[in-house]
Amino acid sequence: AWHVEDHNLFSLNYLHAGAPKTWYGVPAESSNAFEAALHDDVYKMSADTPTLRAAELVARKNTMFAPSAVVRHGGKAFRTTQNAGEFV
């Protein structure tokens, strides 16, 4: 689920055991594309709703959507796989 960490801080996660975990991330320079994807594709807001409102919504809740939505809006999305015993 896409989300923003508390106080916009970085995150560090360790996978102790179990199946590999897939992580997706969007770099800061693609934040406008991320917010446009939220606004247009996820929350399906009307054109007169400010994009900032979409960013405020994701800060308060976990949101799931395909990384390809960010790419469709001109942004970049990256993927990595975390295995047991690794930090991300």
Buried (B, 14 or more C-beta within 10 A) or exposed (E): EBEBEEEEEEEEEEBEEEEEBEEEBBEEEBEBBBBBBBBBBBBEBEEEEEBEEBBEBBEEEEBEBEBEBBBBBEBBBEEEEBEEEEEB
